[in-house]
Amino acid sequence: MAYLDTLQKVTIDTVDGPVKCVGCSYNGVAFFVEESESSGGRNIATTSLPFTNLHVNEDLGGRVKQFSLRIYIVGDDAEAKRSELEAAFDAEGAFELVHMYYGKFQARCTSYSFSHNSSELAYITGDVSFVPEKDPKAIERSSVDTRGMAAAKADGSLSRAAALFKQAFSIAGKAASVVQATVDATNDVLDSIESVRNSMRSVEMFVMNLSQIRDNIGLIMKTPGDFANRLQNLLTMTRETFDDDEDWNTYTNESLTMMSRVEVEDGETTTSALRSMVQRLALMSSASMVVKCVLESSYENSLQVYETEEALNAAFEAAMARVNSVDDYTDLADMLAIALKFLRDVKSGLAVVVEKPLNDISNVLTVAFDTYGNLDRVEDIIDRNEISDPSAIDRRFVKVLSK
């Protein structure tokens, strides 16, 4: 027997004729339903690429399913029933909804309205909408590995950038002027890499690889696959050369700076097309490494995560405005979305910066012990509040971490 067959049914006489309804309820209050609608789908953001007839679609996740009901309240006590139902709809929180097709589940009322007819005092119609409330345990069970997804996106973009370059780049048979222009553009990219990679200038392997590319750039370009690997290696040389205590946050900033330095040409001529390929390779490789470094960085509090989110948004949105390839745009958008999702997960478990009130002149040792129960974060309090005299803090509030 279908669930609908177990619900109470009634025929209501209205000014428009009899209406067959089914008994339902919310928050323990019953009402009659004539019609039911449900909606869902996917959240799709469509973005047009400037100066083209192209667009990209970004899937932002599933829409929250919504249930809309056409309801009736009848009887001499219709007003009292309406008042009781309004209280149920207005109550904060999620309550059990008995739905005519979907059965029983927890839901929240998002909106409702009632219509009154002066000639029919015992007859009130209304419309109400609900959204389902997910079980927190179910959300936890279905949680995704955002770190793994972000790493996979970054690795995939890095590989695609090299593969596309290997497939499309070739200086064979090109005029000497074209080759020289491409060499000059590559040297510009190498100059940018060298200038932003402060953390790597003292690493012998980095310096040696950079010099080898410069000294043999014309020859290396004849083998696009080798050229792409060498250029990407300059941007991705990290784990095998960094010490364990290396500041990944610093390398994140270097990669973000590299992204901002790379300009991508339109590629309308042979010369500009070749230069554009080199620039695209550098840009997409830098973007991939930004994401990989974000995953490895450490975050002490939510403010640091927020600052990283702001930097990511600015760099990736600027890059998406510069690229002229749908594939590049989509890769950048996908990497940004999953990196931000990862950072939101990280932020949810971190301390936030709060203001601690001070009732009198205090000192940093007292503030640290009162806040944390120890003196481990004395220097953090001094630095965060730019305190010049730790022995006498003459201010109403100091910024501390919530945990």
C-alpha positions in Angstrom: 0.0 0.0 0.0 1.4 3.4 -1.0 2.1 5.9 1.8 -0.5 8.3 0.3 -3.2 5.7 0.9 -2.5 5.7 4.6 -3.2 9.5 5.0 -6.6 11.0 5.9 -8.6 12.1 2.9 -11.5 14.6 2.8 -13.6 16.5 0.3 -13.9 20.2 1.0 -16.8 22.3 -0.4 -15.3 25.6 -1.7 -16.7 28.5 -3.6 -15.2 26.9 -6.7 -16.7 23.5 -6.1 -15.6 20.4 -4.1 -11.8 19.9 -3.6 -10.3 16.5 -2.6 -7.6 16.9 0.0 -5.2 14.8 1.9 -4.4 15.2 5.6 -0.8 16.2 6.4 0.9 17.9 9.4 3.9 19.9 10.5 5.2 20.4 14.0 2.3 18.3 15.2 -0.4 20.6 13.7 -2.6 19.0 11.1 -3.9 20.6 7.8 -5.3 19.5 4.5 -3.4 19.6 1.2 -4.8 19.9 -2.2 -1.7 20.2 -4.3 2.0 19.5 -3.8 5.0 20.7 -5.8 8.7 19.8 -5.3 11.7 21.4 -6.9 15.5 20.7 -7.0 18.3 20.5 -9.5 21.8 21.9 -9.7 23.2 25.3 -9.0 24.9 26.2 -12.3 26.8 29.5 -12.7 27.2 30.5 -16.3 29.9 32.9 -17.2 30.5 34.5 -20.6 34.1 34.8 -21.7 34.9 38.4 -22.6 35.1 39.3 -26.3 34.0 35.8 -27.4 30.7 33.9 -28.1 31.8 31.3 -25.6 30.8 30.5 -22.1 31.6 28.1 -19.3 29.2 26.4 -16.8 30.3 25.9 -13.2 28.5 23.4 -11.1 28.2 24.8 -7.6 26.5 21.8 -6.1 22.9 20.6 -5.8 20.0 22.9 -5.0 18.2 22.4 -1.8 15.0 20.5 -2.6 11.9 22.6 -1.8 8.4 21.3 -1.1 5.4 23.7 -1.7 1.9 22.8 -0.6 -1.5 24.3 -1.3 -3.4 23.9 2.0 -6.9 24.3 3.4 -8.3 25.0 6.9 -12.0 24.4 7.4 -14.5 24.4 10.2 -16.1 26.8 12.6 -12.8 27.0 14.5 -10.8 27.8 11.3 -9.3 31.0 12.8 -8.1 29.1 15.8 -6.6 26.4 13.6 -4.9 29.1 11.5 -3.4 30.7 14.5 -2.1 27.4 15.8 -0.7 26.6 12.3 1.0 30.0 12.0 2.7 29.4 15.4 4.0 26.0 14.1 5.3 27.6 10.9 6.9 30.4 12.8 8.7 28.2 15.3 12.5 28.2 15.0 14.1 24.9 14.1 13.3 21.8 12.2 10.2 19.7 12.9 8.5 16.6 11.5 6.6 17.2 8.2 4.1 14.5 7.2 4.1 14.8 3.4 1.5 13.2 1.1 4.2 11.7 -1.2 7.5 11.8 0.6 6.4 10.5 4.0 7.8 11.7 7.3 11.0 13.8 7.5 12.5 16.7 9.4 12.0 20.1 7.6 12.0 23.8 8.1 9.2 26.2 7.1 10.7 28.8 4.7 7.5 30.8 3.9 3.8 30.7 4.1 0.7 32.8 3.3 -3.0 32.7 4.0 -6.0 33.9 2.1 -9.3 34.8 3.7 -12.8 35.1 2.1 -15.2 37.4 3.9 -18.2 35.3 2.6 -16.7 32.0 3.8 -15.6 32.5 7.4 -15.1 28.8 8.0 -12.8 28.4 5.0 -9.1 29.6 4.8 -6.7 28.7 2.0 -2.9 29.0 2.1 0.5 28.2 0.6 3.5 27.0 2.5 7.0 25.9 1.5 9.5 23.7 3.3 13.1 22.7 2.9 14.4 19.3 4.3 16.7 19.3 7.3 19.6 16.9 6.9 20.7 14.8 9.8 24.1 16.1 11.0 25.3 12.5 11.3 24.4 11.9 7.7 26.3 15.0 6.7 29.3 13.8 8.6 29.1 10.4 7.0 28.8 11.8 3.5 31.6 14.4 3.9 34.1 14.4 1.1 37.9 14.5 1.2 38.3 18.1 0.0 42.1 17.9 0.5 42.3 14.9 -1.8 39.9 16.5 -4.3 41.9 19.7 -4.4 45.2 17.8 -4.8 43.7 15.8 -7.7 42.4 19.0 -9.4 45.8 20.7 -9.1 47.7 17.6 -10.4 45.2 17.2 -13.3 45.6 20.9 -14.3 49.4 20.6 -14.1 49.4 17.5 -16.3 46.9 19.1 -18.8 49.0 22.2 -19.1 52.1 20.2 -20.0 50.1 17.9 -22.4 48.5 20.8 -24.3 51.9 22.6 -24.6 53.6 19.4 -25.9 50.8 18.9 -28.4 50.6 22.5 -29.8 54.0 24.1 -29.4 56.5 23.8 -32.2 59.2 26.1 -33.6 60.1 23.7 -36.4 60.2 25.6 -39.7 59.5 28.9 -38.1 61.3 32.1 -39.1 64.3 33.1 -37.1 62.5 36.3 -35.9 59.6 34.2 -34.6 61.9 31.8 -32.8 63.8 34.8 -31.2 60.6 36.4 -30.1 59.6 33.2 -28.4 63.0 32.9 -26.8 62.6 36.5 -25.5 59.1 35.8 -24.1 60.5 32.6 -22.4 63.3 34.6 -20.8 60.8 37.1 -19.5 59.0 34.2 -17.8 62.3 32.8 -16.4 63.1 36.3 -15.1 59.8 36.4 -13.3 60.3 32.9 -11.8 63.8 33.9 -10.6 62.6 37.1 -9.0 59.6 35.7 -7.1 61.3 32.4 -5.9 63.2 34.0 -3.0 62.9 30.8 -1.1 64.8 28.9 -3.8 67.6 31.2 -4.9 70.1 29.5 -2.6 69.1 26.0 -3.6 71.7 24.6 -5.9 69.4 22.4 -8.0 67.0 25.3 -8.7 69.9 27.6 -9.8 71.4 24.9 -11.9 68.1 24.0 -13.7 67.4 27.7 -14.3 70.9 28.2 -15.9 70.6 25.1 -18.0 67.3 26.4 -19.5 68.8 29.8 -20.2 72.0 28.5 -21.8 70.2 25.9 -24.0 66.8 27.5 -24.5 66.8 27.4 -28.3 67.7 23.7 -28.3 65.3 22.7 -25.5 62.4 24.4 -27.3 62.8 21.8 -30.1 61.5 19.2 -27.7 58.3 20.7 -26.3 57.7 17.9 -23.8 61.2 18.3 -22.2 60.7 22.1 -22.3 57.4 21.9 -20.5 58.8 19.5 -17.8 61.8 21.8 -17.2 59.7 24.9 -16.9 57.2 23.3 -14.6 60.0 21.9 -12.5 61.2 25.4 -11.7 57.7 26.2 -10.4 57.1 22.9 -8.6 60.5 22.2 -7.0 59.5 22.0 -3.4 59.3 18.8 -1.4 62.5 17.2 -2.5 64.5 20.4 -1.8 62.7 22.1 1.1 63.5 21.3 4.7 60.8 19.9 6.9 60.3 23.3 8.6 60.0 25.2 5.4 57.2 27.8 5.5 54.7 26.7 2.9 52.7 29.9 3.4 55.7 31.8 2.0 55.8 29.6 -1.1 52.0 30.0 -1.5 52.6 33.8 -1.7 55.4 33.3 -4.2 53.2 31.2 -6.5 50.4 33.8 -6.2 52.9 36.5 -7.2 54.0 34.4 -10.1 50.4 34.1 -11.2 50.0 37.9 -11.2 53.2 38.4 -13.2 52.2 36.3 -16.2 50.4 38.0 -19.0 48.7 35.8 -21.6 48.7 37.2 -25.2 45.8 36.7 -27.6 47.8 34.5 -30.0 46.4 36.0 -33.2 49.8 35.7 -35.1 52.3 32.8 -35.2 54.7 34.8 -33.0 52.1 35.7 -30.4 50.6 32.2 -30.4 53.9 30.7 -29.5 54.5 33.2 -26.8 51.0 32.7 -25.5 51.7 28.9 -25.1 54.7 29.6 -23.0 52.8 32.1 -20.9 49.8 29.7 -20.5 52.1 27.0 -19.3 53.6 29.2 -16.7 50.3 30.6 -15.5 48.5 27.3 -15.2 51.5 25.6 -13.6 51.7 28.5 -11.0 48.0 28.2 -10.3 48.3 24.5 -9.8 51.1 25.0 -7.3 49.2 27.7 -5.4 46.5 25.0 -4.7 49.1 22.4 -3.7 50.8 24.8 -1.4 47.6 25.9 0.2 47.0 22.2 1.1 50.4 22.0 2.8 50.3 25.3 4.6 49.6 25.6 8.3 46.9 27.8 9.7 46.9 28.9 13.4 43.6 30.7 13.3 40.6 31.6 11.1 42.0 35.1 10.3 45.0 33.5 8.5 42.5 31.3 6.5 40.4 34.3 5.6 43.5 36.2 4.3 44.4 33.2 2.2 40.9 33.0 0.8 41.0 36.7 -0.1 44.4 36.2 -1.9 43.2 33.2 -3.7 40.0 34.9 -4.9 41.9 37.9 -6.2 44.6 35.9 -8.0 42.4 33.4 -9.6 39.7 35.9 -10.7 42.4 38.1 -12.2 43.8 35.1 -14.0 40.4 34.0 -15.3 39.9 37.5 -16.8 43.2 37.2 -18.7 43.0 33.7 -20.2 41.4 33.2 -23.6 40.9 29.5 -23.5 37.7 27.9 -22.2 39.7 24.9 -20.9 42.1 27.2 -18.9 39.1 29.2 -17.5 37.3 26.0 -16.4 40.5 24.6 -14.8 41.1 27.8 -12.9 37.5 28.0 -11.7 37.5 24.4 -10.6 40.7 24.7 -8.7 39.5 27.9 -7.0 36.2 26.3 -6.0 37.7 23.2 -4.4 40.6 25.1 -2.7 38.0 27.5 -1.1 35.9 24.5 0.0 39.0 23.0 1.6 39.8 26.3 3.4 36.2 26.5 4.7 36.6 23.0 6.2 39.9 24.0 7.8 38.4 27.3 9.1 35.5 25.5 10.8 38.0 23.8 13.2 40.2 26.7 14.0 40.2 29.4 16.6 38.9 32.8 15.8 40.3 36.2 16.8 38.2 37.8 19.5 38.4 41.0 21.6 39.1 40.4 25.3 37.9 43.3 27.5 40.3 44.7 30.1 38.8 46.3 33.1 42.0 47.9 34.3 45.7 48.4 33.3 47.1 45.0 33.0 50.3 43.2 31.8 50.7 40.6 29.1 51.6 37.8 31.5 48.3 38.2 33.3 46.3 38.5 30.0 47.9 35.3 28.7 47.3 33.3 31.8 43.7 34.5 32.2 43.0 33.7 28.5 44.8 30.4 28.0 45.7 29.2 31.4 49.4 29.3 30.5 52.1 31.6 29.2 52.8 29.9 25.9 51.2 32.6 23.8 52.7 35.7 25.3 54.6 36.6 22.2 51.5 36.1 20.1 49.5 38.6 22.2 52.3 41.1 21.9 52.6 40.7 18.2 48.9 40.6 17.4 48.2 43.8 19.4 51.5 45.6 18.7 52.1 46.1 22.4 55.1 48.3 23.0 55.2 47.9 26.8 54.1 44.4 27.9 54.3 45.3 31.6 51.5 47.9 31.3 48.7 47.4 28.8 46.6 50.6 28.9 43.7 49.8 26.6 40.1 48.6 26.8 40.5 45.4 24.6 43.2 43.1 23.4 42.9 40.7 20.5 43.3 37.0 21.5 42.4 33.6 20.0 39.2 31.9 21.0 41.0 28.6 21.8 
